[in-house]
Amino acid sequence: MRSTPRNAHASATSSDVRLVRSNGRATGPRNKTTERTWERYRDNTARHLIGIARDQDHRAQQYLTEDRGYEGLRPSLGPLISLVATEPRPLGVLAAELSISAQACSQLVDVGDRAGFTSRRADSSDRRSRVVSLTPRGRKLVRDAAHILTVIEADYRARVGDTFFDSICTALQQLAELIPLPVRSAKVPSSKLASSLGLLPLLSVHVQRELMLATERRGHLGLKMSHAQVLPLIGPDGAQVTTLARIQGVSRQAISSTARDLETLGFLARASDARDGRAVVFKLTSKGESLIADSVRSLDELDDQLERTLGARRWRGLQTGARTLYASLDLEREVFARTARANQARGADQLTRLAQELRRELGAVDADRLANILANSASQ
């Protein structure tokens, strides 16, 4: 990591963002350092790439389910099918590449098997192992998914223009060749897959895994890849399960289970929603706030790693392109909109108090003169 912070956001420490809490509820005001930390947590290339990958998955799933009749298709199957589409893989290899436990991987493959997309057979080199491959139905799913991907990418290109879109694709292609994406061991040349955004779901898994490992090194133990469905979407003022489920495109039951897991680990706590006393939100505890601060540090480390891998020029192209596309999709805005409005109101209150203090200090005549001077300066 660099000896000096990348920007002001990187200087935040865990104690900077920890609020005075009682029973898991925030009771103290956030300072400017805290707000910078949240701004960095919200605006970063990792979030942009993961968000775009999720939007891509959701659009594809809607098309494949509603227009092509693929029942039993879930967002969680995307990375699994992407890997198996390149070549059959043993369960243990899949678990490692997806950064999940062997048990969780087996359960995920069960979902694919029941839907008719995948099947298992004995490994010829190790009879104790099972190899996962696509069924004919699964291969047809991949072909239909490739078709809808071209439609989605055409929309993305129209949103941001050729320059931004091509910069993202070019950077993804180079990343596929230089970092340990699972596709590197595939028989299908990575350059063909990476000529579009076809590698983005696998890259998203890689980015989430790197961030999880980086936060583990800072002492935040017990985190799982599934927690990425919830933690990045818990804004400074919390979030309802219904909101999280809608953004992620999964069931409320799935989000509730993950949120309860994070609650058990001490990262989240339940609180009444200030906007609706009948509703409950999950909010970050002081331990969760500490995780956010350390996540910002981990994001800076990941940025440094990717910049070294891609080179400064191509990295800037990926950053700018991903940010532009992410913004055009208007993803996750509702998570932070309430906080942004609160910050605007707080800023207006501070200006009002300052004006009142100056008027008392200067007197009415000099305060009016100051107002005229400021107005004239602004118009010049």
N, C-alpha and C positions, 0 to 999 in steps of 0.2 A: 504494500500500500504506500502511497506517496507520503513523504514526510510532512507536507503541508496539506490542509484540507482542500478538497476539490472545490468547495464553495462553503458558504455560511452554514448550510444545512449539515455538512459533515462534522461541524464542530460540536454538535449537540451530544451530550452524554446522557446516560440513563437517568441521572439525578435531575437533569434539566427538564425532562418531560414528566417527572413523577409529580402528581398533584396530591394535595392534601385530601385524603379519602376517609370515609367512614362507612363501614359495611359494604365496601366495593363501589361506593358512589363518589363522583367527583364533587368536591365542595369548594375548591379554590380556583381562581382565575388562571388562565393560561398566559404565560409570558411570551415575548416575541420569539425567544429561542424555540419554545414549544411550537409556536405557529409555523416557524421556518421548518422545523422537523416534519410537521404534518404536511407542509407544502411539498417537501422533497419526497415524502412517502407516497404522496398522491401523484406527483409528476416525475416519473422515471421511466427509462426505456424498458425495464423488465415488466412493469405494469402494463405499458403500452403493448408490448408483444404478446403478453399473456391475454390481455383483453381482446386484442384482434383475433388471436387463435380461438378464444371462446366464442366470439361473434361468428367466426367462420364455421365452427362446429355447430352452433345453434341453427344457422341458416341451412347448413347441409342436412342436419337432422330433420328440420321442418319439411324440407323438400322430399327427402327420402321416405319420411313417414307418411306425409299427407298426399304426395303426388305419386310415389312409387310403391306405397303399401308395405314398407318394411316394418313390421311390428316387432316389438322387443328391442328396438334400437335405443341405446342410451348414450349420453355424452361421454361417459367413462370408457366406453368401448372404442372410442376414436383412436387413441394412441396404441392400444392393443392390436387393433385391426391393421393400423399403419405398419406396425412392426412385422406381423405375421404375413402381410401382403408381399413383403420383399422375399422372405423365405421362412419355412417352418422353423420354430424355435422351441427348445425344451422349456418346461415350466420354470425351472430355476433361473435360466437365462432371462426369460421375460420378467420375472420378479425383480431381478437386479437392474434391468434396463428401465423398468417403470418405477423403480425406487419404492417398492411396496413389499410387504412380507410374502413369503411363499403361500401362506394361507389366504391372504387377501387376493393374490394373483390367481389361485385356484378358484376362488369364489367368482372373480371377474370372468375367468374363462368359462365357468359354469353358466354365466349369463349369456355369453356368446354361443355356447353349445345349445342351450335351450332355444335360442332365437334361430338356430340353424346356420350361423355364420362361421363357426369354428368346430373343429373336432380334434380329438386326442388319440394318439396311437403310441405304442411302445417305441422307445428309442432303440434303434438297431445296435447302437454302440454301448448302450447301458440299459438293460432290460428293466431296471428299477425306475428309470426316468420316463416321463411322458412328453411327447413332442406335440405342439399345437400347430395346426395348419388350417387354412381356409377351406371351406366346403365350396361346391359349385355356387351355392347361393351367396356365400361370402365373397367369391370372386366377382359375381355379378354386382354385388353391393359396391365393391371397389370401383368397378367401371362406371356405375351410375354416379358415385361420389366424385369421380374425376370429372365427369361432365358438369355437375353443378358447381364444382370448384372453378371451372373456367368462367361460369356465369357470375359467381361471386367476385372473382378477380377483376372482371370487366367493370363491375360496379365500383370496386376499390380504385381502379385506375382512373375511372371517370371522376371520382371524388377528389383525388389529389394530383392528377396529372401524370404524364409519363415519367418525368424526372424523378419525382419522389417515389413512385411505385417501383421503378427499375432499380433505384438505389437500395430499396429494401430487399428485393429479390437477389441482387448481386451480392449483398452482404450475407444473406442467408446461404447462398451457394458456397461462399468462401468459408463460412462457419462450419458447414457440413463437411468440408474437406479438412478442417484444421482442429476441430474439437471432437471429443469422443461421443458423437451422436450414435445411437444404436444402428442407424442406417449404414454406417461405414462398413459393417460386416456383411451387408446385403449383396445379393447378386446383381440387383438393379443399380446401374451407375448413379451415384448421388447427384451428378450434374443434371441428369434428366429430371430427377425429382425436384431439385432445387431451382430449376429454371422458372418456377412460379412460387407460390406460397405453400406448396404441398408439404414442405418440411416444417412449417411453422408449429403444428401441434407437437411434434417431437422436440423441437427446440424449446417450446414452452415448458415441457416436462423437464428438460435439462436445466433451464433457468431456475425453475422452482426447486429442483433438487439442490442446485448449487447454493441458493439462498438458505434453504433449510439446513444444510451442512454448516454454512457459515454462522448461522445463529446458534446452532448446537455448540460450535467451538466457543461461543461466548457464554455458554452455560445454560441455554434454554433447551432443556431436555424434554423428551416425550413427544415432540412434534412429528406429525405425519404429513404425507403429501395431500391427503384428503382435507387437512386443516386449511389448505390454501383456498378452499371453497368459501371459507368464512372470514378468516383473519384479515385479508386485505380489504374487505368490504365493511369492516367495523369502523365507522368514522369516529371522530372525536366525541360525538354525542350518542354513539351507539347505533344499533340497527335492529329492526324487527325481523323475525324469521321469515315472514311473508315477503319482505323486501329482498332479503338475501336469496330466497328460493326463486323469485321472479328474475333477478339479475343472472343467476347461475343457470336457470332453466332446468332445475331439478325439483323434486318434491319437497314439501315442507318437512316431511318426516326425515328425509335424508339430512337436511340442513339442521333440524332440531337435534338429531343424534350427534352430529359433528360439534355443534355449539355446546351441548352437554358435556362432551368429551373435553373440550377446551375449558369449560367451567370446572370440571374435576381437576384439571391440571393447574388451575388457578389463574389462567389468563383472562377469563371472562367472568362477569357476574351479572345477575338479572337485576333490572330496575324498572320502575314504572315509567312509561313514556310520558314525557311532559306535555306532549300534544294530545294525548289520549289516555286518560287515567285508567281505562279498562285494558289497555294494551301493555305488553311487556317488551322491553328491549334488552339486548345483550350489550353490555358496555365493558370496556377494558378495565381491568383492575390495575393497581400500581405495578404488578408483575407484567401485565399486558402492555402497559405504557413503556416499561423498560424494554420489552421485546421490540416495540416499535422503534425506539431509539437505536437499539442494536441492529435492527433491520436496515435502518438508514446507513449505518456504517457498512453493513454487508453489501448494500446496493452500490456504495462507492467502490468497494473492493471488486465487485463484479464488473462495474464500468471499466475500471482499470484493466482487468483481465481481458475483457472483450476489445478494448482499445488496443492493447498490445497484440492481440490476435489478428485484428483486422487492419491495423494501421490507423493513424489519426484521421485521414481524409475519409476513408470508407466508414469508419465508426461514426463520424459526424453525419454522414449521409444516412446511415441507419437510424441514428437518433432523431434527426429532423423528419425523415420520412415516416417513421413509426409514430412520432408525436402528432404529425399532421393528420395521418390516417385515423389514429385513435380519436383525436378531437372531432373529426368529421362524422364519426359514428356515434358521438354523444353517449359514450358508455359510462356507466357508474356515476353519472352526475348527481343523481338523487341522494347518493350516500353522503356527499359532502355539501350539498346545496344548503341545508339547514345551518351548518356551521358557517358557511360563507355569509349568509344573511345576518347571523349573529355577530360576526366580526365587523360587518359594515355598520350595524347598529351601534356596536361598542365604539367604533371609530368616531361616529357622529356624536355620541355622548361625550367622548373625550374632547372633541373640538368645542362643543358647547360649554363644557366646564372651563376650558382654557379661555374662551372669549369672556366668560363671566369674571374670571379672575383678573384678566387684563383690564376690563372695564372698571373693576373696583380699584385696581392699582393705579391706573392712569387717570381716571376720571372720565366723565362722559365726553368732554370736548376733545381731549387727546386720543381717546379710544376711537372716536369718529374720524379724526385725522389719520390715525393708523389704518383704519379700514379703507379710506380713500387712497392712501399710498399703496396698499396691497392691491387694490383694484386696478390702479393705474399701471403697476408693475406687471400684472397678469395680462393686461391688454397690449403691452408693448411687444 
